[in-house]
Amino acid sequence: MALLGNIFWYFPFLGFVSAAIVWLVGMLLVLTVVGAPLGTGLVELGRFLFWPFGSRMVEAKHAGGLIAQNGLWRVWGWLVLLLWLPIGIVVAIVLVVKGVLMCLTIVGIPAGLAILKSVPTALNPVGKRRVSKIEAEEIERARFYQNRI
């Protein structure tokens, strides 16, 4: 079913265009070094938007990201996030409107839901990582049992 959703995401909805734009902006920010925390998150968001069905965005610290455990990287990520926040709010609002408009048509509901899944990451891309749906469920299960102990 995820394959069918990804095919529809590509052809009638041109989801690869927004994915390519987000991925390229992320790569440019990674090359600046100053925007690297934001850039890595946008690259992961771009990877998610290339195949939104069957994948999820999670925090890198839960997905085993080594760079997310570095204290200096986390502090720099927070500073960059503060600069990104006004832009991220605008991007998130645009994505919510776009997702709701897509959901108004029966054919557009899957694409609208994929867009709405990307809103939290667009608002705060720092420290996020794209994983498969199965990996995301395992991470959630492990966090649930870890909190119970």
C-alpha angles and dihedrals in degrees: 000000000000090000091054090049091051091049091053089045089058106041114035096023101037092222091162090070094062090040092054092048093050092045093050093048088050092050091050090051091049089053091055090060089207091073095039097117090052092040094054090051092050091048088054090047089051090051088051092050091051089061107012097161113078095017137084139194117241135169111276093229089064093044095055098262108169096196091055090063094060109105096212091050090052093051092048089046091056092050092050090046091056089056092046096047098086090048091043092054091054092046091048092051091049091049092049092051091046092048093048092048090050090051091057089077122060093227092049097053096093092048091045091052091049090052092048090051089059096053098089091050092047088053093048113012095161112113098006128134134191115235135167119269090252092053091048091053091050091050091050091048092049092048091049093053092042090056092049094057 
